[in-house]
Amino acid sequence: MRQDEFRVWVDQQRWFELSEQAQQHYALTHEPWLLPLQAMACAQLGQAEAARHAVARAEAVLDQLDTVARVDLAAVYLLAHAVDKAAPLLEAAVQAMPSYSVALSRLAVCRLLQRDAVSSRVLLASALRADSRRVAVWLQYLRQLLTDVGTAQLAEQASLRDDLAHGLVEAALQLETVRSQLPADIADRWSRQLESLQLAFWIEQGEFARAENWIDEQSNALPEEAWTELVAAYAALLASRGKPDTAEEGLRKALRKVPGHAVLTLQIVELSRLQGQHRQVIGLLTRAIEKDEDNPALWTRLSGAWLQHDHGRARKAAEKAIELTGVLQPDEQNGLQKILQLHLQAKLALAHVETDMQRFDEADRIYQEVIKEQPHFLPALQALGQQELQRGHIEQAVSLFEKIKAIDPVAGHTALINARQMPDDPQVLERMERTARTPSLEGPVRTGILFQLAAAWEKRKDYARAFALVSEANEASKKLLRYDTKAHRNRCARIRARFSKELFEHRHDCGNDSTLPVFVLGMPRSGTTLVEQIIAGHSQVFGAGELSVVPQVIAGLERWERHTGSGRHYPDCVDDISPEVARGIAAHVLSELREYDAEAKHVVDKLPHNFENIGLIKFLFPKAKIISMRRDPRDIAISNYFTDFQAKHGGMGFAYDLTWIGEQLADHNLLMHHWHQLFPGEILEVNYEDVVEDTEGMARRMLDYLGLPWEAQVLNTTELDRPVKTASVWQVRQPIYKTSKAKWMNYAWACAADSGHEREDPARSHYWPGQPASTWFS
């Protein structure tokens, strides 16, 4: 057989035939050009070991491979995201054969992975001029045009739209021309992809009614699976244009037609996850599994949904997903490559459970297994890198992020910036910004990249650009948040009312006199992590990080009130806690704390927002030691505004708006005033600025408060070996520094220019009494 006959199978994606014939033909002829084709087929079929073996043999005879065979080898590298290996082969091929369409289109993929969209589009256009019959290249070209329309300058958009409209027509004609030569499943798949691109074009043009009417018409014309994929694609397009509510409404409408459908459910799940609706996600997945209990993708997602609430259920769901992927057989829906991906994702879900439970060695074992199976699997490299960063293994984390950079430069640089490894080349930041403006299910921009870019420009002292980027990131994030300043203010008022002097006089015999728990609290970014690092350096103290023990007590009280049908909620139900119940709750908390270190005199919980829960803490542990952190509120505001918190849908939603941050600071101030009146002399106030200026003096003061003898080792904060999961994960591995003091001054000009609004009750706060938000930083 000739080379061009084998490549027909490549164009038609007939991987079984290609693998079988290439292997047989090579056994007879030993022609080296067959090795890259065999590797390509094995990679597509998920036969990773066989693919690696074929690649190794091809590399051993590289000098015997002609240009076409080298282009095939580059394709295998691209499948493994080894862009650094693929690029030189493809560049040489295009130079040697400028009209070879396959080389041009694959180099376009390479450029896209390198985040050079303009070069990618030019190469794809050249590939189509060389051979207009290649439908897969048309699809690739149209996707690129669609992305470019959304990111191009206004003057270029009309031309790009014309190219897109013409391309859609031409691609449809070419598909009909070659349809009879294609396997039916390939032709149908390309038809669906072309239809999704047409929908995207209508959305780009604002023709929503036309798109929706056409989808409704297709519900009777298409098989169920094809139609649901079309609906899911349309929903993804709407979400990427900043219309998540419209997207969800369309998905729910479709789900009423096909209840529990996995594709539709997973799409709603992802939209709900982005909006922090975790309980809704669990309900959706549970109902879908009732109808499709053998779908591993649903179980994997369910594991992730349970992760924040119940480690046991999260583990069981992940193990079920792994079990199901182990028995999956290839069919029209699931090829071997897809089955491999499902299996790896299920194993990652289990590793995430182990990480969250701080069983790092077991998590590491699973991550390494996944990476061994697929060395360029980005989710595994990213997760392992973040775990290493969390554990304080900075060099190992950076090494992993460098590997990611070679596969996906933007993802790699984003992770490296988070580890404070800033790129030297400003063009790297420019490319990252272009990627951040590529629409996704998250919306028109990718906020995580924008936050990291802001940190990078701040490091370069370009404060204007840093503030512009972080403001854009915060505004985009707010659209997915449901934070309510009035609700928080009212909750804090109810806390102050319920935890009164009268309550503690009436229930003076409640709780447990243990001094084991120490609570370090305050506004987020006020220095709680630094203080915990200091006192946890003492031989009799264990620093447990941000624990959920107190919030879990509150959740338990809520469950009890629901069980009794009282209709009451926390904090209003606090007077339902009898002395016996309080002692029982306290004993349970102590048992949980003892699991961290059975010998420690004190175990530190540094959950910042426990400043709201001091009343409950003192109710359960009257003699508990509490260290309250204070810091210049302007520095707190800027530090929060520049941080993308994992708990943005929980207690950290306020951090995405400067006015909201001001309201939170005022609420914090009123609560702390109340607690100091209620427990005079029992709470130690510590200023962050004092800690960085006179670390030893403040360390002595804190140890005296805890009743501990002086140990000089507490000053060696970088040597404490324990994981850190907070936004301070990088800072706590550094020596104590003073550069964060008065950081707000770099942005005073920006905040003073903000229009802001008058506070509804300016007398509530001593921070900025009577001042509008626009003057907080002036």
N, C-alpha and C positions, 0 to 999 in steps of 0.2 A: 504493500500500500504506500501511496505517496504522502508527503507531509501535509499537503493541502486537504487530503481526505480526512486525516486525523483532526485537522483544525475545524472542519465542519462540525464535529462533535463538540468542540469547545464553544463555537458560536451558538450552538443549540443547547448547550449546557447538559449534554447527555454524558454524565460523568461515569456511570457504570460501564457503558460501552467503551468509553475512552480508556478507563483503567484496565479493563480486561484485554482489549486489543493491544494497547501499548505494551503491557507486560508480556503477552504472547509474542508480539513482533520483536521485542528486544531480545527475548530468549533465543530467537532464531537468527537475528541479524547483528545484534550488539551495536546498532546505530545510535550514537550518543544523543541525537536530537530527540529521541524518544523519552529520555530520562526526565527532562523538565515537564513534558506532557503527563507522564506517569505521576510525577510529584504533584502536579496541579490537580489531577483527578482525585488522588488520595486525600489531598488537603480539603477539597470540596466535599468529599464523602466522610470527613471526620476521622480518617485513618492517619492520625498525627504521626505515629511512629514510622509507618511506611512512607509517609511524605518526607519526613526528615531523612530517612535512609536514601530515598531517591535523590533528594537535593544534594546530599553529601557526595553521592556518586557523580552527579552532574558537575558539582564544583571541582571534583578531582580531574575531570576531562574538559574543564572550561575552555582551554585553548583549542579544543576540537569542535566546539559548538559554533555554528554559524550565527549570523545576526538574528535570524528569526527564532532560533532556539534560545538565544540569550534573552530575547523579549519574553519568551515563555517562562524562563527561569525567573525573570523579574516579576512576572505575574504571581508566581508562587511566593516570592518575597513580600509582595503587596498583600497577599492573603494573610500573611503572618505579621503584617504591619511593620515589616523590616524595611522602612523607607530608605534608610541609609545604604542598604545593599541594592535596592531596586533602582534608585535614581541614576547612578553612574552607568548601569547597563542600558537603560532606556535613553539617556542622553546620547550615548555613543551610537545607539541604533538609529535614532532620528537624524543624527548627523550623517550616518552612512546611507540611510534610506529615507529621505525627507518626505516621501509620499506613502510610506507604509502606515496605513490607517491604524493597525493594531498597536504599533509602537507609539503613535501619537496619542491615542486614547488612553493607553496605560500610563504614559508620562503625565497626562492630564490628571489621572487619579493620584499619581505621585505628588503633583503640585498642589492638589486639593488637600491631601494629607499634610502637606507642608504649609497649609493655610495661605497659599498664593492663588486666590480665586481668579484673578484676572488672567494669569498665565494659563490656568486650567481651561478657562473658557476659550481662549485663543487656540489652544491645542485641539480642543474638541471640534471647533469649527473647521480646522485644517483636516482633521480625521474624516469628517463628513464630506468635505470637498473631494477627498481622495477616494471615498467609498460611501455613497449615500444610502446603501442598502442595509447598513448595520443598525438595526432597530435599537439594540442595547445602547449604542453610542448616542443615538437620538435622545433616548430617555435621560441619559447622563447629562447631555448638553442642555436639555430643557430644564432639568432641575437646577443646573448652574445658572441659567438665564433667570429663572424665577427668583433665586436667591439674590442675584445681582440687581434685579429690579428694585428689591426692597432696600438695598444698601447703597445704590448708586446716587450720584448727584442728580438733582432735578433735571438738568439739561440732558442727561444721558438716558433718562427713564423712558421717554417716548420711543427712542430708537430701539431700546431693549425690548419694550413691549411689542413693537412691530416684529422684531426677530422672533419673539416668543409665539405670537399669533401665527406667523408663517410656519414656524417649526412644528407647532402642534398639528397643523394640516398636513405638512410633508411627512411627519412621523407616522400619522395614521395611514397615509397612502402607502408608505413603505411597508408597514405591518401587513396591510391587506395583500400587497404584492408577494410577500414571502410566507404568508400564513400557511399555505398548503405544504410548504417544505419543513415546517416546524412541528415538533411534538405538541399535542393539544394543550398540555399543561403549561408549556412555555408561552405559547401564543395567548392563552387566557391570562397568564400572569402579566405579560406585557400590556395587554389590553387594560387590565385593572390599573396598572401604573400610569398609563397614558390618560385614563379617565381621572385619576387623582390629580395629575398635572393640569388637566383642563379645569377641574374644580378650583385648584389653587389660583389659576389665572382669573377666573370669574371673581374670586374673593379679592384678588389684587385690584380688580376693576370696580369693586364695590357692588357687583351684581349678585347679591346674596339670594334674592328671590328666585332668580334663574337657576342658581345652583341647587337650592332646596327643592324646587319643583322637579328638576331633572332627577334628583336622588329618589324622590317619591315615585316617579315613573319607573325607575329601575327596580323598585322593590318587587314588581310583578314580572319583570323581564329577566332578572338575573337569579341564579341559584342563591340560596340563603347565605352560604359562606362568602360568595363574591360580593353580595350586597352589604353584608355586615362589615367587610373589610373596607368597602367604599365609604360607609357611614363613619367608621373609625378614622379613616384618612381625612375626611372632611372636618371632623371634630378637632383633629390635631392641627389642621390648617387654621381653623377659627381661633384655637387657643394661642397659636403662634402669632396671631395678629391682635392679641390682647383682648380676646372675647371668650374667656373660659366659661362664663355662665351660659352663653349661647351654645357653646360646644357641649356642655353637660346636659343642657335641655334637649338637644338633638339626640344625644346618646340614650337618655332615659326614654325618650319617645320610641327609639328603635328597640330598646329593651322590653318595652311593653308588647312589641310585636313578636320578639323572640326572647322570652324571659330566661335570665341566667346565662346568656350567651357569653362565652369566655372572652372573646375579642373585645366586645363592647364593655364588659365588666372591667377588664384590665385597663381600658382607656379611661373610664370614669374613676377607677382606683387611682390612677396616676394624677389626674386632675385634682382629686380630693386630697391626695397626699401633699401636693404642692401647696394646698390651702390649709394644711394642718388638720384635716378632718379625719383623725385616725380612727375614731370609733365608727364613723360612717364606712370607712374602708373595710374594717373588720366585718361589718354587717353585709356589705356587698359581696365580699369574697366568700363568706360563709354560705350565703344563698346560692352563689354560683357553683360552689363545690357540691352542694346538695344535688345539683343537676348534672355535674360533670366531675365526679369525684376522682377520676383517674387522670386529671389534667395537672401535670407537675408545676406548670407556670403559676397556676392559682395557689397551690400550696406554698411555693417559694415566696410569693407576694404576701401570703397570709403570715408567714414567719416574720417578715419584715414589719408587718403591721402590729403584731403582738410584741415586738421587741421592746417597745417602750412601756409595756404594761405587764407582761407576764412571760418571764424567761422560759418557764416550763412549756407553755403552749407554743412559744416561738420555736423551741427546740423540736417538739413533736412534729410541727408543720414542716420544718426543714428536713427532718429525717424521713417523713412521708414523701416529700418531693424527691429526695435521693433514691428512695426505694422505687418510686414510679419510673424515674428515668433509667433505672437499671434494667427494666423489663420492656421498655419501649422498642418497637420494631419499626424500621423505616417504612413509610407509605407516602401517599401523595401529599399529605399535610406535613409530615416530619421526615426530612432527609437525615442522613447520618450526621451531617454538620450541625443541623438544628438540634438534634438529640444531644450531641456533645455539648453544645452551648447551654441547653437546659440543665444538663447534668452538672456542669461547672457552676452555673448560677445557683443551683440547689446546694452544692457544697459550700459556696461562698455564704449563703444564708446561714448555714450551720456555724461557719467560722465567725460570722458577725455576732451570733449568740454567745460564743465562747469569749470573744473580745469584750462584749458588753458586761459579761460576768467576771471580767478580769482573769480569765483562764487563758493567759496569753500563750503559754507553751503549746497548748492544744490547738488554739487558733492558728498559731504559726505553722504547726504541722499540716493543717488543712490547706492553708494558703500555699505552702510549698508544694503540696501534692497537685494543686490546681495549676500552679506555674510550671511544674514539670510536665503536665499533660499539654499545656499550651503556654509556652514561655512569653508570648506577647499579649496575654489576656489582660487588658488594661484594668478592669475592675479589681482583679486580684492584686496586681502590682500597686494600685492606688490604695486599696484597703490595708495591705501589709505595710506600705509606707506610712500611712497615718497611724497604724498601731505602733510602729517603731518610734515615730515622733512622740506619741502619747507616753511611751515608756522612757523617753529621754535618750533614745539611741539615735542621736542626730545624724551621725555619719552614715549609719545604715539606711536611715530614711532618705537622706540626700542621694545616696547611691541608687536607691530604687526610683526616686524621682528623675534622676538622670536617665535611667533606662526608659522611663515613660516619655521623657523629652525626645528620645530618639524615635519613638513610635508615633507620638502625637505631641508636637512641639508646644502647642498652647496648653494642653493638659499638664505637660511636664513643667513648663515655666510657672503655671498657676500654682502647682504644688510646691515648687521651689521657692516662690515668693512667700508662700505661707510659712516656709521654714527659714525665711529671711535670707535666702540666696537670690539676690537681685540680679537680673540680667544687665550686662554692661552696655549692650547695644540698644539704643532707643527704638530702632526699627522693630525689634522683637516686641516691644510694648505696643507699637502701632499695629502690628499684625494681630496681636492678642485683642486689641480693641475692635478690629474688624470682625473677629470671630465672636466677640461678646455681643455684637449687633446682628448676629445671624439668628433669625427667629427660631424658636423651639417650642415645645409644649409649655415651657415656663412663661413664654410671652415673646415680645419683640426683642428683648435683650436678655442676656444671661448674667444675672446679678452677681453670682459668685466670682466670675472673672473680673467684673467691674470693681468689686471690693478689693481684690488683690492688685489690680492695676492702680487703684488709689494709693495703696500702701507703697507700691513701687515708685510712683511719682513723688510721693511725700519723702521717700528716702533720697530722691534726687533734688529735694528742696523746691520742687515746682508745686507750691502749695495751691496755686490757682487751679491747675489741672487736676490735682488730687481731689480738691473739694468739689469740682464740677462732676468728676466721675462718681464720687461717693454719693453725691446728692442724687444723681441719676439712678444709681443702684437702690438707694433708699426709696425713692419715689416709685420705682417699679415694684419693689418688694411690698410696699404698702397696699398695692392693688390686690394682693393675695392674703392680706392680714385682716383680722376682725377685732383689732384692739380698740377698746372703748375707755377713754380717759375718765368719763363720768362714772362708769361701772366700777373702775378701780378705786376712784375717790370714795364712792359710796360703800364699797367693801371695807376700806380702811376705816371709815367712820363707824361702821357696824362693829368692827374689831375693837375699836377704842371704847365703844359703848358697852359691849358685852364683857370685856376683860376690865372690870372696874375694881375699885378698892373694896366695894361691898362684896363682890364675888369672892375675893381672896380672904376676906375676913370670915365669910360664911363657910368656906371650904379650906380652912387652914390645915386640916389634917389629911389633905389629898397628896398623892404623889409619892415619890421615892427620894430619900435624902442622898442618893449616890452622887458623887462628884466626878464620876467617870466621863460623862459627856462634856465637851467644850464646844461652844458654838461661836464661830467667827462669821460675822455677818455685816451687811452694809449694802450700799448701792453697788450694782455690778460695775467693775472696773475701778473700784475704790481702793484696791490693794489687799483684798481678802486672801488671795492666793499667796502673795508675798509673806504676809503675817503667818499664814499656816505653815509655809515652808520654814520659817524661823523657829516657831515653837515645836514643830514636828521634828526638828533636828535634835531635840532633847531625848535622852535615853529612855525617859519614862513616858514619852508621848508618841502616839501613832496618829499620823495625818491621813484621814480616810478620804479626803477630797469632798466633792459636793454630793452629799447623801440625800436620799429621798425619804429618810425615816419619818421626819415630821410631816411632810406632805402625805405620806402613806397613812399616818394616823388620822389626818383630816379626811382622807378618802374613805377610811374605815368608818369614821363617824357618819359620813354622808350615807354609806351603804346601810348602816344600822337604822338611820332615820327613815330611809326608803323602805326597809324591811318592816318597820313598825307602822308605816303609813302615817307618820306624824305630820308630814308636810314641812318639817323644819329643815334648815340647812345650817352648815357651819358659817359664821361663828355663833349664830343664834341658839344652837343646840348645846352649847358648852355647859349650860347649867343642868343638862341631863346626865352629866358624867358624875357618878357617885364616887366616894372615896375608894371603894373596892375596885370599881372599873378603872379608875385612874391608876391605882397601884398595879393592876394587871397589865394595862397598856405600857406603863413605865418598865415593868419587868421584861416585857417582850422587846422593847426598844433596847434595853441593856443587853439582852441576850444577843440581839443582832450586832450591836457594837462590839461585844466581846469576841465575835467571830473574826474580827479584823486583827485583834491582838489580845490574847488571853492574859498577858502579863502587864500590859500598859496601865499606868495610873490614870491617864487621860486619853480619850479618843476624840479627835477633832473632826467636826462636821463644819465645812466652810461654805454651805449653801447661802449665797448672798441674800436671797429674798426671805430668809428666815427672820429678817427684821420685822416682817409682818406677823410672825408666829411666836414672838417672845412671850406673850401672855400664855399660850398653850405650853411652851417649854417650861416656864416657871410653875405652871399648874402641875405638870408631871414631875419636874425635877426642881424643887424649890432652891436647891443649893448649886444648881448648874452654873458654871462659869461662862460668861458671855462677853466677847470682845467685839465692840462695834467700831467699824472703820469709818473714818471721815477723810474727805479729800476735797480740794478746790472743786466746787460744782462745775465750773467751766471746763476743767480737765475731764471730769467724769462725763460731761455731755459730749465733748468731742471724741473721747475714747469709745463711748457707746455708739456714736453715730458712724464711726469708721469700722465697726465690727459687725460681721455677719454671723449672728448667733444661731446655733443649732436649735435652740429653744424659741425661735422667733414666733412660733404658733402657740407657745406656752406663756411663761411669765416675761419673756423678753420682747414682746411685740412693741412696747413703748419706744425701743431703741432706734426706730426707723424714722423718727420725726423729732426735730429739736424742740418743738413745743410740747410734744408728748413727754420727752425726757424731762423738761422743766416741771411738768405736772407731777411726774413720778418723784422727782427730787423733793417737791413740796410735800407730797404724801408721806415720803420717808421721814422728812423733818418733823412733821406733826406726830407721826407714830413714835419716833424716838423721844420726843418731848414727853409724850404720854407714858412711855415705859420708864423713863428716868423718874418721873413723879411717882409712879406706882412702885418702883423698886429702887429707891434712892441709895446710891453708893454701891449697888450690886453689879452694875454693868460698866466695864472698862472702855472708855472712849480712847481711840488711838488715831492719830492723824498720819496719813500716808507720807506727807511731806517730812514729818519728824522722823519717820522710820528710815527714809533714804538719807537724811542728813546726819542722824545720830543713831545708827543701827544698833550698836551695842547698848547704848543707854535705854532705848525703847525695848530691846530684847530683855534687859534686866527687869524693866518695869513689868512686862508681861509675865515673865516667869515668877516674879514676886506675887503678882495677882493670882497665879495658879498655884502658889505655895510650893514652888519647885526650886531646888538649888541651882546656882549658876553653872552652866556648862558652855565653854567657849565654842564648842563645835556647832552650836546653833547658828553661828554667823556664817558657816560654810553651806549656804543654801543651795549651791549647785551640786553638792555631793549627795543630796538626799535621793535615794533610789526608790522611787515609787511612780506609778503612772499619774499623769495629769490629763484630764479630759476637758478642761475648760478652755475658754478663748485665750487664756494665758499660757497655753501649752508650750510656746516657744520662750516667752519671757522668763519663766521660772528656771530655765536651764542656763540663764546668763547670770553673771555677777550683778549685784545690786547696782543700779545705775540711776542717774538723776535727770536724764534727758527727757523724761516724761513730765517733769515739773513745768508748769506754765506752758504746756504744749498748745493750749488754746490760743495763745498770742499769735501763732502762725496763721490763725483763721479768724481773728477778730474782725478784719475787714469784711469777710464774707458773711459772717453772722450779723454784723451790724447792718449790712445791706439787705438782709432778709426782711420782707414786709412784716411778717408775724401778725399776731393778734393780741389784743389786751387780754390779760388773764381775767377769768370770770370773778375770781376772788383773790386779788393780789395780796391781801393781808395774810393769806394762808402760809406764805413762805418768807423766811428771813433772808433767803438767797438773793432774790431780786425784787425787793418789796416795791410794789406799785409800778413796776416797769413792764412794758410790752416785750414780747419775745425778741423783737428786732434789736433791743438794746442790751440783751443779756451779756454780750461779749464786747460792748463798747466801753 
